[in-house]
Amino acid sequence: MSQYDDFDDNESHSQSSEQSEEAVRRFRELIKTGQKDINNPDALEEIIQFYFFHEKFDEALTYVERLLSFQPFNSDALQRKGMILNNLTRYEEALECFERAISLNPADTEIYVNQGIAFDNVNKVEEAMASFDKAVALDPLHSDALFHKAVTLEKIEKFEEAVNLFKTVLQIDPDHPEVWYEMGFCYDYMDKPKDSIRCYDEHINRDPYNFNAWYNRGIVQNRIGKFQESIVSYEYALAIKEDFPSALFNMGNAYANLGKLQDAIKCFKATIDLDPKDDAAWHNLGNAYEELQQYTDAIFHYSQALRYNAEHHESYFGRGCCYDALGKLPEALKDYRKAASLQPSFPEYWYACADAEYNSDNKDVALQHYVKVTQLEPKNYEAWFDYGDTLIEVGNYKEGIFALEQSIKLNEKFGLSHFSRAKALAGLNRFEEAANEFSASFIISPELRSEFLSIFPKLASWRWFMKLINR
């Protein structure tokens, strides 16, 4: 029986569609020939509805204007014109239509709802809220008015208020699929990932072919470290919509987080096939090749990212790291400097500049960059160590000792800071203090004993140091 019902419904729908299309064809011919029958309001409303339903808004506008030409005080026609203009993104004209419709029929709830939607589209939040409130005042259980008010609250990031209103909508209409989708979005921004996923699941149960819901579900799963589950969500999204570069891109990120770099590379390349100018995909390809230590390939892909976005500081830094790994120090230093100039608040960029300058034997410049790192990241004990150790190399023992003391305060178990401070104390002939500091470094890092013998072979025979060597 159900098979026959399905068949009959489909046939009826098919016949209705064919009849509507025939009506459209017939009435268009009537307009061309100027026949009077086209002034039939019922006929025009039918053709307007047909075009509106099929999202042919330009055609729908033509016919609604014809209807209004001889029924200028038809509030329903004015409202429909406003809805058509709203879909054509002609929002101000739409608002004029809704205002006229309200003046003719101020008790029509639907007009206020559609007016609110148009206000929302032009970011007139207060006006939109007022329209929705008027609709609710006329009909407190109007689910569309409550729903769109909640969406407006969501847009202005009042997520908790929006969720409470969405819950009210569900009490009125428990199967409203869009409510679950929007609640999933709100819970994500409220940092409630489990609730967000639950809501997306509820939405998908009602609308399994919404690729955006699958995609958003994957984003939330990825954020909480459920990378394999997120990949499944992205795959469903892509099964529904094959040309979905964002899903491919984020699936690549999930594979990368799982250490499956070859799978990640395939996803990023597929993203670029759909969007060749996607600098983020080119960058992530470079990053994947860098992790595989395929530095030449990484440099190529980072360069492609920079071709499409010359301000992509991460790609300059990544490419600089690859040049560094290949021993191409001048090229690395140039990229590090560019990254730091684009993002001067990133301490890791200045740190890379400092190390590259140091390795280029530009210690004075390196010291300036190490200072910058300690200013941006004052609790970075390794930066304080590198700054202090370099100061000692250039003979500035006093400031070097101060910097190393900052490193030791931040991490007493970092043996190199103790060792370097001991070197400075020895350089100042404060041998007893130096011996105690060397001792502390050997306890933390026993391997430093052999380095001490290599650097200070003569000191090994001095009375303060003999016990250190013989322990």
N, C-alpha and C positions, 0 to 999 in steps of 0.2 A: 504493500500500500504506500509506504513512504517513497518508494522509487517512482511510483506513478505521480505522487504529489510533487516531488522534485521536478519531474519531467514537465508536468503541467505548469508549474510556476515559472520555469525557465522559458517555456514556450509562450506563456502569457506575457512575460517580461519582454521577450524577443518581439512579439507581435506589437506590444505597446510602444517599444522603441521604434519599430519600423513605422508605425502609425504616426508617432511624433515627428520623425524625420520627414515623413511625407507631408505632414502639416506644415512643417518649416518650409519645405520646398514650395508648397502651394501658396503660402502667405507671402513668401518673398516674390513670387511671380505676381501676386496681386499688387504688391507695392510698386513693382516696375510698371505695371499697366495702369496704375492709379485707380483700381476698382474700389468701390465703396465698402465692400465687405471687410476690408482690412481695418475699418473703424470699429469692428466688433470687439468690445473690451475682453470678452471671454477668450476670443481667438488670440488677441495680443498677449494676454496673461499666460496663455498656454505656451506661446512661442518664447516669451521672456523666461518662463520657468525652464523650458528645455535648454536654452542657451546658458542660463545661469548654472544649471545642474551639470552641464558638460564643460563648465569653466571657459566658455566662449564669451568673455565679458564685453568685448567691444561690440559684438553683435547684439548682446542683450541690452546694452546701453541704447543702441539705435532704436530698438522697439519700445523700450520703456519711455523714451523721450516722445515717441509717436503717441503712445497712450496718454501721456501727460499733456500733449498738445491740445487734446479735446476733453481731458479730465484733469485740469490743473489743481483741483482740490482733493484729489484722491490720495489720502494719507498712506495707504498701503503701497501705491505706486511710488510715492516719494520715498518711502522707506526702502523699497526694493532698489530704487535708483541709488540711494545712499550706500546700500550694500554692494552694488555693482562698482560704484566709484571707489569704495574702500578696497575692493579686490584689485582695482586698477592702480592702487596707491595714490589716488587723487583724494587725499584725506580731507583737505579743507573744504573741497566741494561736497564731499560726502557729509561733513558736519552741517553744512548749510541745508542739505536735504533733510537730515534728521531734525534740525531745528524747525523747519517748516512743517514737517510731519507731526511733530509734537504740538505745535500751535493749533493744528487741526484736530488732533486726537490725543490730548494730554493723559489719557488713562490707558494708553497702549503700552504695556510692559515691554514688549519686544523692541519698540523704538528706542527706549532708554538703554537696553542692553547693547544694541548695535551702535548707539551713539557712544557709549562707554568704550566699546572696542575701538572705535575710530579715534577717540581721545587718547587711548592708550598707545595707538600706533604713532601718534605725533608727540608722545612722551608728556602729555598733559595729565599727569597722574591725579592731581586733586580733582580735576574736572571728570576724569574717568570714574574715580571713586564715587563722586556725587551722582553720576548717572546710574551706576550700579545700585547705589543706595536708594535712589528713587524707584528703580524697578523692584527692589526687595520690599520697599514700603507698600507698593501696590500688590505684591504677591510674595509673602515671606518664604514660600517654599519653591520659588523659581530657581531651579537648579542651575540654569545657564547664567543667570545674574550672579549667583553666589560663586560659581566656578570662575567666571571671568574676573570678578573682584579678587579672588584668590590669586589668579595668574598675575594681576597687576601688583599685588602685594609681593609676589615672588620676584617680579622684575626689579622692585626697589629693595630687594634683599631683606624683607620682613618675613623670613622663612617660617618662623614658628607660628605667626598669625595666619600665614597662608595655609599651613598644614591643618590648623584647627578649622579653618573654613572649608578646606577640602574634605575633612572628616564629616562636616555637616552635610556637604553635597552627597557623600556616600550614604548617609542616613536616609536621604530623599531618594537617591538612585544608586542602589548598591552595586549595580553592574556598569556604572559609568567608567569606561576604560581609560579615558584621558586623565581622570583624577589620579589614578594609580601612577601613571607616567609622571605627572607633575609632582606628586608627592615623593617619588623616587629621586627626582631632581633636587627637591628641597632638602630631603634628608641627607643627600650627598654633601650639600653645602653646609649643613648643620653638623657635619662630621659624625654622622650616624650611619656608617656603611652597611651594617647588617639590616637596618630598617630600609635603607635605600634599595638594596638588592631584593628584599622581600616585596617591596612595592613594584619594582620592575617585573618581578616574577608574576605578581597578580595581574599586571597589565598584559604581559605576554600570554598568560592563560586566556585572556579575552581577545587579544589581537596579536596572534603569533607571527604575523608577517610585518610587524613594525621593526624595520631594520635599525632605526634609531634607538629603540628600547634595548635591543640586543647589544648595540654598540655601547650605550651608556652603562649597561650592566657590566660589560667588560672593563670599562674605565674604572668603575668602583672596585671590581675584583682585583684589578691590577694594582690599584692604590693600596690595598691591604695585603698585598703580597701573594694573592692567589693567582699566580701567573698562568698556570695550566688551565684553570677554570676560565680565566679571561680569554684565553686563546679559543676555547670552545664557543664563548659568546661572540667573539669577532668572526669566527667561521660561520655561525648562523647568520650574522648580519651580512656577510659576503655572499652567502648562498641566496639570500633574498635580493641583494643589490651588489652585483659583481663590480661595478665601477664605483667603489667606495674607498678612495685613497686613505682617508683617516683611519678606517678599520684596518687596512693593510699596514699602515705605519705603526699603529699601536700594537698590532699583533707582532710586528718586528721587535718592538721594545720588550714585549713579554718574553719572546724567545731569547732576546739578549739577556734579560734578567735571569733566565734559566740556564744561561751559558751555552745555549744552542745557537752559536753565532752563524753557522751556515744557513740555518732556517731563517734567522733574522735577516741575513743578507738577501735572501730570496724575496722576503716581504718588502724590504726597502727598495729593491730593484723594481718590484711590481708597482710600488707606489709611484716611482719615478716614471714608469711606463705610462701611467695615467696622468701624472702631473710632472712633466720634465723640469719645471722651474721650482720644485719644492726643495728649498735650501735645507730644511730640517732633515729631510730624507737623505739628501746627499751627505750632510754632516754625520748622521748616524751610520751611514755606510762607511764613511771614513773611520769613525770610532770603532766599528766592528773589525775592520781590517787592522787597525792599530792594535786592538786586543789580540788579534791573531799574529801580531808582530810582522805583518806584511806592510811594511812602512811605505814602500813606494806606491802601492795601491791606495793606501790611506791618504797619502799626500795628494794624489790625483782627485780623490773624492772630496777631500776638504777644499781643494781648489775650485771644484765645481760648485760647492756650496757658496764660496766667496764670489764666484762669477755671478750668481743670482742674488746675493745679498752681501754687499761689500762691507756691511757693518756687523757681520756675524762673528762676534769676538771669540766664541767658543771654537770656531773653525780655525781662526788664526792661532789660538793656543794649541789646539790639537795638532795642527800641521807643524807648529814649532816643536812640539814634543817628538814628532816623527823625525824631523830634521836633526834634532838633538841625538836621537837614538842612532841615526846614521852617521853621526860625527860631523854633520854640516853645521857647525856652530854659528857662523855669520848669518845663515838663513834662519836658523832657530831664533837667534837673538832679535832679528828684524821682526819676526812674527810675534814673539813675546812682547816686544815694545808696542806693537800695534794693538795687541789684545789689551794691554794695560792702559793704553791711551783711550781706548773705547770704553773700558770699564775700570776706571781708576780706583773703585772701591773694592775690587776683588784682590785679596791678599795673595792668592796663589799665583796670579799673573806677575805681581811684583817679585814674588819669591823666585819664580822661574827666571825673570830678568836678572835678579841678583846672582843666582847660581851661574847663569850663562856669562855674565860679566866677570865673575870670579874666575871661571874656567878660561876666559879670554885674557886673563891677567890684568883686568881692569878693576883692581881691588877698591880703589877709591869710589868708583861708580857703584860697585857691588855694595859697599857699605851704605851708600845713600838708599839703595833699594831695600836692604835688610832693615834699616831704620823705618822705612815706609811700612814694611810688613809688621813690625812690632807695634807701630802706631795703630794699624788697622786691626791687628789681632794680638793684643797685649798679653794674652795667656798662651801664646804659642812658644813653648819652651825651646823647641828646635830652632826657631828663628832667632831667639835670644842667644842660643849657643853659636849659631853660624855668625851672627853679628860680633859676638865677643871673641870668637876664635880668629876671625879675620882681623879684628883690631889688634890682637896680639901678634899676628903675622906681620902687620905693618909697624909694630913696635909701640903701639899705644896700650901699654899694660894697665894703666889705671882705669881707663874707660872699659877696657876689655874685661877686667875683673868684675866691674860693676854689672856689665851685661851678663856675664856667666853666673853671677850671684842671683840675678833675676831668673835665669833658667833653672838653677838649683832650687829656688823657692817654689817654682811651679812644678818641678818634678825632681825630687831628691834621689830617685833611682836611675837617673840618666847619667851613666858613668862618664860619658865623654865631656860633660860640663865640668865635673870634678877634675878630670884629667887635664883639660885645657886651662882651668884656673890654676892647677898646680904648676903647669908650665910657666904661666905668667908670674907666679910667686917666685919660682926659681930664677926667672929673668930679672927679678927685682932683688935677688940675693936673700930672699926671705925663705931660707932653706928648710928650717924646721916646720914652718907652715906648709911649705910645698910638700914635704915628706908626709905630713898628715893627710893632705888632700890627695896625693898619689895613692896612699893607703886606702882611702875611701873609694877611689875609682877602681882599684884592683878587687876590692870586695864585691863591688857591683858587677864589674866586667873583668874577670880574670885574664882575658886575652890581651888586655891593655898592658900587662906586665912586659910582654915581649916588645911592644911598641916603645915602652919606656927605655928598655935596654938599647933599642935601635937609635933612639933620638939622643939619649943622655948616657952614653957608655962610660964617661968619666965619673958621672955622679954615682954610679953603682958602687964605687969603692968608698964613698964618703960615709961617715958614721951615721948620719941621719937616714941614709938610704939603704945601708947594708942589710938591715933587718927586713926591709921590704922585699928585697930580692931573695933572701934566704927562706922566706916563709913558704 
